[in-house]
Amino acid sequence: MQMIGLVNAKRRLPDLVKRASGGESIGITRRGKLVAILVPPRSDIVLAQVFADIEEIRKRARPLKGITIKDLVEEGRR
C-alpha cells in the first residue's frame, strides 16, 4: 500500500481514485499518521449487505427523549 500525505491527496484525488479503481490500495496520512485508506471497490453483493446492515441499525435505534438533533449539532459546535 502506498502512503500519501493529505495535502497531496487533495490535489491528486482524481488520479488516486483512478488508481484505486484499478486495484491499488492507497493510504492517506495526516502528520504521519494513517487517517484513511482508498481501496478498490468490492462486489455489489458485499455493498448491498453493508446497506442492509445500516438499515437494520436504523430500525433498532430509538429516538432520544428530550434531545433534538439540533441540540446535538449545537453541542458538537462547542
C-alpha positions as CSV (number, residue, x, y, z in Angstrom):
1,M,0.0,0.0,0.0
2,Q,1.4,3.4,-1.0
3,M,1.1,6.2,1.6
4,I,0.4,9.8,0.6
5,G,0.0,13.0,2.6
6,L,-3.4,14.6,2.9
7,V,-2.4,17.8,1.1
8,N,-1.1,15.8,-1.8
9,A,-4.1,13.6,-1.8
10,K,-6.4,16.6,-2.1
11,R,-4.5,17.8,-5.2
12,R,-4.3,14.4,-6.8
13,L,-7.7,12.9,-5.8
14,P,-8.9,12.1,-9.4
15,D,-5.7,10.2,-10.0
16,L,-5.9,8.4,-6.7
17,V,-9.5,7.3,-7.3
18,K,-8.5,6.0,-10.8
19,R,-5.6,4.0,-9.3
20,A,-7.9,2.6,-6.5
21,S,-10.4,1.5,-9.1
22,G,-7.6,-0.3,-10.8
23,G,-6.9,-2.4,-7.8
24,E,-4.4,-0.4,-5.8
25,S,-4.8,0.5,-2.1
26,I,-3.7,3.9,-1.1
27,G,-3.2,5.1,2.5
28,I,-3.7,8.8,3.3
29,T,-1.8,10.3,6.2
30,R,-2.1,13.4,8.3
31,R,1.0,14.4,10.1
32,G,2.5,11.0,9.5
33,K,-0.5,9.0,10.9
34,L,-2.7,6.9,8.7
35,V,-6.2,8.5,8.6
36,A,-7.9,6.9,5.6
37,I,-7.5,4.2,3.0
38,L,-8.7,4.2,-0.6
39,V,-9.4,0.7,-1.6
40,P,-10.7,-0.9,-4.8
41,P,-14.5,-1.4,-5.0
42,R,-15.9,-4.7,-3.8
43,S,-18.7,-6.7,-5.4
44,D,-22.2,-5.4,-5.3
45,I,-23.2,-8.2,-3.0
46,V,-20.9,-7.0,-0.2
47,L,-22.1,-3.4,-0.7
48,A,-25.7,-4.5,-0.6
49,Q,-25.1,-6.3,2.7
50,V,-23.4,-3.1,4.2
51,F,-26.5,-1.1,3.3
52,A,-28.8,-3.7,4.7
53,D,-26.8,-3.7,7.9
54,I,-27.1,0.1,8.1
55,E,-30.8,-0.1,7.6
56,E,-31.1,-2.7,10.4
57,I,-29.2,-0.5,12.8
58,R,-31.6,2.4,11.9
59,K,-34.6,0.3,12.7
60,R,-33.3,-0.7,16.1
61,A,-32.2,2.8,17.1
62,R,-34.6,4.6,19.4
63,P,-35.0,8.4,19.4
64,L,-33.5,10.1,22.4
65,K,-36.2,11.6,24.7
66,G,-35.8,15.3,25.4
67,I,-32.9,15.8,23.0
68,T,-33.3,17.0,19.5
69,I,-30.9,16.7,16.6
70,K,-30.4,20.5,16.8
71,D,-29.2,20.1,20.4
72,L,-26.7,17.5,19.3
73,V,-25.4,19.7,16.5
74,E,-25.1,22.7,18.8
75,E,-23.2,20.5,21.4
76,G,-20.8,19.4,18.7
77,R,-20.0,23.0,17.8
78,R,-18.8,23.8,21.3
